[in-house]
Amino acid sequence: MRLVLFFILLSSLSTSVFAQSKSLRVMSYNVNGLPWPLEKDKRPLFLEIARIIKEKREKGTAPHVLLIQEGFRPETKEMIAAMGYPYVFKGPNDSEMNPLDKKCPPGPKQPPCQNTVSIVGAGLWVLSEYPFIKTSKIAFGKTRCAGWDCYANKGAVYTQIKVPGVGAVDILSTHMNSRRSSGTSDENVWAAQRKQISVLKYFLGKTRSANVPAIFAGDFNVRTSFPTYPDLDKALLMKSTGLYCVANSQLCQIGEETLPEDLHNKVDQHFYQGSKSIHLTPVYAAKTMKYKLGDQELSDHPAYEAIYKFSAR
């Protein structure tokens, strides 16, 4: 009887400690690293981004996980090295193929099958304070893009990290087809995005486990007001961090100078999902990194930063 009571007490204590102390700060940041000549010298801006993140790491206020989009340029490696994260994973390069992809048909190329050669890779990077347990990546493929976006081999990345005191946590990121900057019609963009969403669903099925909590953040290029958002919501089967925080502002702090709409009806998004044994709850969300170098903004996107709390079910 004493042994039974001991294990009950031990279990209760473990759950209490778990619930009080475990959290993860995740930042998604499109650094506007388009290749030359679309963007000129980005090195000063990239090094300033690196300086800010490194300073935050030294103060203990940096994201535990930093997800970068548009890290196309050679200077990206220098920026990442200067930040000092111990674990780095890069997304698809310019030649990786989607395993489900079929070659574009011969003859004139019609959207969304407009080119057969990517100039740059996906531009996706995962930086982590915690070690990777496993990693994976996927390109959307040549038949799942529209307009100028076809010259980048966009896709998605997956890492499972080992968070102290929590265990395995799945981290995913993506950069989907843009709308305004793609130079093509909305109809072509929506068609390409729906095909990319089907790839994300396939990728989640290959990588995700119901036994592991997950955070999926990136530049989805899908606002809640877009016709493709219901498709994305249905495919991910995850909760929107922004929508949760706006609806539960007493439980999730919204950062200064962050409008509620900025957290969900913008192209940069966070989604999350708990596991069978672990609750995952956003407790903070904000648009950050709104700095300038001189009179020049560091990026055309603010970063989307969120803190997630883990607790035992």
C-alpha positions as CSV (number, residue, x, y, z in Angstrom):
1,M,0.0,0.0,0.0
2,R,2.8,2.4,0.9
3,L,4.5,1.6,-2.5
4,V,1.3,2.5,-4.3
5,L,1.0,5.7,-2.4
6,F,4.6,6.5,-3.2
7,F,4.1,6.1,-6.9
8,I,0.9,8.2,-6.9
9,L,2.8,11.0,-5.0
10,L,5.7,10.7,-7.4
11,S,3.4,11.0,-10.4
12,S,1.6,14.0,-9.0
13,L,4.8,15.7,-8.2
14,S,6.3,15.1,-11.7
15,T,3.1,16.4,-13.3
16,S,3.2,19.5,-11.2
17,V,6.9,20.3,-11.9
18,F,6.3,19.6,-15.6
19,A,3.4,22.0,-15.8
20,Q,5.2,24.8,-14.0
21,S,8.5,25.0,-15.9
22,K,8.4,23.9,-19.5
23,S,8.2,26.3,-22.4
24,L,9.6,26.8,-25.9
25,R,10.1,30.1,-27.7
26,V,9.8,29.7,-31.5
27,M,10.4,32.5,-34.1
28,S,9.5,32.4,-37.8
29,Y,11.3,35.0,-39.9
30,N,11.3,35.8,-43.6
31,V,14.5,37.6,-43.9
32,N,13.9,39.0,-47.5
33,G,16.9,37.3,-48.9
34,L,15.9,37.3,-52.5
35,P,18.8,36.6,-54.9
36,W,20.6,39.3,-56.9
37,P,19.5,41.3,-58.9
38,L,16.1,41.2,-57.2
39,E,17.8,42.4,-54.0
40,K,21.2,44.1,-53.9
41,D,23.8,43.8,-51.1
42,K,22.0,42.2,-48.1
43,R,25.2,41.5,-46.1
44,P,24.9,44.6,-43.8
45,L,21.2,43.8,-43.0
46,F,21.9,40.1,-42.5
47,L,24.8,40.8,-40.1
48,E,22.6,43.2,-38.2
49,I,19.9,40.5,-37.9
50,A,22.7,38.2,-36.6
51,R,23.9,40.7,-34.1
52,I,20.5,41.2,-32.6
53,I,19.8,37.5,-32.4
54,K,23.2,36.8,-30.9
55,E,22.7,39.5,-28.3
56,K,19.3,38.0,-27.4
57,R,20.9,34.6,-27.1
58,E,23.4,36.0,-24.6
59,K,20.6,37.6,-22.6
60,G,18.5,34.4,-22.7
61,T,15.6,36.1,-24.6
62,A,16.3,34.6,-28.1
63,P,14.0,32.0,-29.6
64,H,15.0,28.4,-28.8
65,V,14.1,27.6,-32.4
66,L,14.5,30.1,-35.3
67,L,12.8,29.2,-38.6
68,I,14.1,31.2,-41.6
69,Q,12.5,31.7,-44.9
70,E,14.0,33.4,-48.0
71,G,17.5,32.4,-46.9
72,F,18.4,32.2,-50.6
73,R,21.6,34.2,-50.7
74,P,25.2,33.1,-50.0
75,E,25.3,35.7,-47.1
76,T,22.7,33.6,-45.3
77,K,25.4,31.1,-44.1
78,E,27.5,33.9,-42.7
79,M,24.4,35.3,-40.9
80,I,23.6,32.0,-39.4
81,A,27.1,31.3,-38.3
82,A,27.3,34.7,-36.6
83,M,24.1,33.9,-34.6
84,G,25.8,30.9,-33.0
85,Y,23.0,28.3,-32.9
86,P,24.6,24.9,-32.3
87,Y,22.1,22.9,-34.5
88,V,21.3,23.9,-38.1
89,F,19.2,22.2,-40.8
90,K,18.8,23.4,-44.4
91,G,15.8,22.8,-46.6
92,P,15.6,21.6,-50.2
93,N,18.3,22.8,-52.6
94,D,17.7,23.9,-56.1
95,S,17.8,20.4,-57.6
96,E,15.8,18.2,-55.2
97,M,12.7,16.7,-56.6
98,N,9.4,15.9,-55.0
99,P,9.0,12.1,-54.7
100,L,5.4,12.4,-56.0
101,D,6.4,14.6,-58.9
102,K,5.9,13.9,-62.5
103,K,7.9,15.7,-65.2
104,C,6.2,18.6,-66.9
105,P,4.5,17.6,-70.2
106,P,6.4,18.5,-73.4
107,G,5.4,21.6,-75.3
108,P,4.7,25.2,-74.1
109,K,4.6,25.4,-70.3
110,Q,1.4,26.5,-68.8
111,P,0.9,27.5,-65.2
112,P,1.6,26.0,-62.8
113,C,4.2,24.1,-64.8
114,Q,6.2,26.9,-66.1
115,N,9.9,25.9,-65.8
116,T,12.0,22.8,-65.3
117,V,15.1,24.5,-63.6
118,S,15.1,26.2,-60.3
119,I,17.6,29.1,-59.8
120,V,17.6,28.8,-56.0
121,G,16.6,26.3,-53.4
122,A,13.7,26.6,-50.9
123,G,15.5,29.1,-48.7
124,L,14.4,27.3,-45.6
125,W,16.6,26.9,-42.5
126,V,16.0,25.5,-39.0
127,L,18.2,26.9,-36.2
128,S,17.9,25.3,-32.7
129,E,19.4,25.4,-29.3
130,Y,18.4,21.8,-28.8
131,P,19.7,18.8,-30.7
132,F,17.9,17.2,-33.6
133,I,16.5,13.7,-33.1
134,K,15.6,13.4,-36.8
135,T,15.1,15.6,-39.8
136,S,13.4,15.5,-43.2
137,K,12.6,17.9,-46.1
138,I,10.5,18.0,-49.2
139,A,10.3,20.1,-52.3
140,F,6.8,21.0,-53.6
141,G,8.0,20.2,-57.2
142,K,7.9,21.8,-60.6
143,T,4.2,21.1,-61.2
144,R,3.1,22.8,-58.0
145,C,4.0,26.4,-58.4
146,A,2.9,29.6,-60.2
147,G,4.6,32.6,-61.7
148,W,8.0,33.8,-60.6
149,D,7.9,31.5,-57.6
150,C,8.7,28.6,-59.9
151,Y,12.3,29.7,-60.0
152,A,12.7,28.8,-56.3
153,N,12.5,25.2,-55.3
154,K,10.1,25.9,-52.5
155,G,9.0,23.2,-50.0
156,A,8.9,22.3,-46.3
157,V,11.2,21.1,-43.6
158,Y,10.7,18.9,-40.6
159,T,12.9,18.5,-37.5
160,Q,12.3,16.6,-34.3
161,I,14.1,18.3,-31.4
162,K,14.9,17.1,-27.9
163,V,13.6,19.7,-25.5
164,P,15.0,19.3,-21.9
165,G,12.4,18.1,-19.5
166,V,9.8,17.6,-22.3
167,G,11.4,15.2,-24.8
168,A,10.7,15.1,-28.5
169,V,8.9,18.0,-30.1
170,D,8.2,18.2,-33.9
171,I,9.1,21.5,-35.6
172,L,8.0,22.2,-39.2
173,S,8.3,25.2,-41.5
174,T,7.4,26.1,-45.1
175,H,7.3,28.9,-47.6
176,M,4.4,28.6,-50.0
177,N,3.6,30.3,-53.3
178,S,3.3,34.0,-53.0
179,R,0.3,36.0,-54.4
180,R,1.3,39.5,-55.3
181,S,4.9,39.0,-56.1
182,S,4.4,35.9,-58.2
183,G,3.4,37.9,-61.3
184,T,0.5,35.7,-62.2
185,S,-3.3,35.6,-61.7
186,D,-5.0,34.8,-58.4
187,E,-6.5,31.7,-60.0
188,N,-3.1,30.3,-60.8
189,V,-1.9,31.1,-57.3
190,W,-4.8,29.4,-55.6
191,A,-4.3,26.4,-57.8
192,A,-0.6,26.2,-56.9
193,Q,-1.3,26.7,-53.2
194,R,-3.8,23.9,-53.1
195,K,-1.3,21.6,-54.8
196,Q,1.3,22.7,-52.2
197,I,-1.2,22.1,-49.4
198,S,-1.6,18.5,-50.6
199,V,2.2,18.1,-50.4
200,L,2.1,19.4,-46.8
201,K,-0.6,16.9,-45.9
202,Y,1.5,14.1,-47.4
203,F,4.6,15.4,-45.6
204,L,2.8,15.5,-42.3
205,G,1.6,12.0,-42.8
206,K,5.2,10.8,-43.4
207,T,6.8,12.7,-40.5
208,R,4.3,13.4,-37.7
209,S,3.3,11.2,-34.7
210,A,0.3,11.6,-32.4
211,N,2.7,10.8,-29.5
212,V,4.7,14.0,-30.1
213,P,3.6,17.7,-29.8
214,A,4.2,19.8,-32.9
215,I,4.7,23.5,-34.0
216,F,4.4,24.4,-37.6
217,A,5.4,28.0,-38.5
218,G,6.5,29.8,-41.6
219,D,5.5,32.0,-44.5
220,F,2.4,30.2,-45.7
221,N,1.4,33.1,-47.9
222,V,-2.1,32.2,-46.9
223,R,-4.2,34.7,-44.9
224,T,-7.3,33.6,-43.0
225,S,-9.3,35.6,-45.5
226,F,-7.9,33.7,-48.6
227,P,-10.0,31.0,-50.3
228,T,-7.1,28.5,-49.7
229,Y,-7.2,28.9,-45.9
230,P,-9.9,26.3,-45.3
231,D,-7.9,23.9,-47.4
232,L,-4.8,24.6,-45.3
233,D,-6.7,24.3,-42.0
234,K,-8.2,21.0,-43.1
235,A,-4.9,19.6,-44.2
236,L,-2.8,20.6,-41.1
237,L,-5.4,19.6,-38.5
238,M,-3.6,21.9,-36.1
239,K,-4.7,25.0,-34.2
240,S,-3.9,28.5,-35.2
241,T,-1.7,30.2,-32.6
242,G,-2.9,33.6,-33.7
243,L,-6.6,32.8,-33.6
244,Y,-6.2,31.2,-30.1
245,C,-4.3,34.2,-28.7
246,V,-6.8,36.7,-30.1
247,A,-9.7,34.6,-28.6
248,N,-8.0,34.0,-25.3
249,S,-6.0,37.2,-24.6
250,Q,-6.3,36.6,-20.9
251,L,-4.3,33.4,-21.3
252,C,-2.0,34.3,-24.1
253,Q,-0.2,37.7,-24.0
254,I,-0.1,39.6,-27.2
255,G,3.1,41.6,-27.7
256,E,3.4,45.3,-27.8
257,E,2.7,47.0,-31.1
258,T,1.1,43.8,-32.4
259,L,-2.4,44.1,-33.7
260,P,-4.7,41.1,-33.3
261,E,-5.1,40.8,-37.1
262,D,-1.3,40.6,-37.4
263,L,-1.3,37.2,-35.7
264,H,-3.7,35.4,-38.1
265,N,-4.8,37.4,-41.2
266,K,-1.2,37.8,-42.5
267,V,0.9,35.5,-44.6
268,D,3.2,34.5,-41.7
269,Q,1.5,31.9,-39.5
270,H,2.0,29.7,-36.5
271,F,0.1,26.4,-35.9
272,Y,0.4,24.0,-33.0
273,Q,-0.8,20.6,-31.8
274,G,-0.4,18.7,-28.5
275,S,0.1,15.0,-28.1
276,K,-1.7,12.1,-26.4
277,S,0.2,12.9,-23.2
278,I,1.2,16.5,-23.4
279,H,-0.9,19.7,-23.6
280,L,0.7,22.5,-25.8
281,T,-0.6,26.0,-25.3
282,P,0.5,29.4,-26.6
283,V,1.1,31.9,-23.8
284,Y,2.7,34.7,-25.9
285,A,2.6,35.8,-29.5
286,A,4.0,38.9,-31.2
287,K,5.4,40.4,-34.3
288,T,9.0,41.3,-33.6
289,M,12.3,42.2,-35.2
290,K,10.9,45.5,-36.4
291,Y,14.3,47.2,-36.5
292,K,16.1,49.3,-39.0
293,L,19.7,49.7,-40.0
294,G,19.9,53.4,-40.7
295,D,16.7,54.2,-42.6
296,Q,16.4,50.7,-44.1
297,E,14.2,48.0,-42.6
298,L,15.9,44.7,-41.8
299,S,13.3,42.8,-43.8
300,D,10.0,43.4,-45.5
301,H,8.5,41.0,-43.0
302,P,8.4,41.3,-39.2
303,A,9.3,38.1,-37.4
304,Y,6.4,36.1,-35.8
305,E,7.5,35.0,-32.3
306,A,5.5,32.8,-29.9
307,I,6.1,31.0,-26.6
308,Y,4.4,27.6,-26.0
309,K,3.9,26.0,-22.7
310,F,3.9,22.3,-22.2
311,S,1.9,20.5,-19.5
312,A,1.0,16.9,-18.8
313,R,-2.5,15.8,-19.6
